[in-house]
Amino acid sequence: MILRNENGLSFVQFESLAHYPIHQGIFGRKGGVSPSPWDSLNLGGLSGDTRENIIENRKRIFSCFNLPVESIFDVWQVHGNRIICTESNRPLDKEHEKADAIFTDRPGITLFMRFADCVPLFFYDPKNNVIGIAHAGRIGTLNRIAADCIASMEKTYGSLPGDIVVGIGPSIGPDHYEVKEDVASDAEACFGETEGILLQASDGKIFLNLWEANRRILLEAGVRNIELAEICTACHTDTWFSHRAENGKTGRFGALLALNGNH
Ligand SMILES: [Zn+2]
């Protein structure tokens, strides 16, 4: 990952996407206006923070790339598998559609999602100039939303999996993601072979590696170029929001991806 600072905000970028004509950033929690426990760059509309704070925080993020806020396309993330391939922005006075992955091939649209432990997946097909972001929490991961995204890119844009670059962003790491037997069973049902995906500690506790799970799914779908951030949100609550490490009393950080139409 590349760490950048602009206008008092800090964000990370995938190195494997850095030389392409796109704007990308996954923003840490610093540099915003929200008070504790959402301090301070909170984008989560249902977190309890005020609408005014979130609008100001969003403005600050978009200004890092000189992108108009009106170019936004974002959704109400519901841990489902619905994917939207959009050709237009979401007018700011229009309600959010429910979905957990968003794609576009149109410059002038800024894809935007919110996270706090769930896995951000960034997709880019340089041949067809297609971008996408997916929200892969535990449910989305085990329902293979990553594979659905690749299938959707093939169908909608003619993408070839071998051309697609995917970044797996900051999210809860295997060291912090303890799960119960029921989730372990779901992972076994999803993968069969769970080596590297389910980890058992010497005291019997089971941990789920969402990063490796998504990587495995993407490899099976034919993706070859996968970059893993290896940044655990729960390890670094000074920099990231973590739903689990902060017992649900926290904000959501923003992830932005847009084609650079001026390139
Ligand atoms: Zn951790």
Boltz pocket constraint, residues with backbone or C-beta under 6 A from the ligand:
constraints:
  - pocket:
      binder: B
      contacts: [[A, 172], [A, 173], [A, 174], [A, 175], [A, 176], [A, 232], [A, 233], [A, 234], [A, 235], [A, 236]]
      max_distance: 6.0
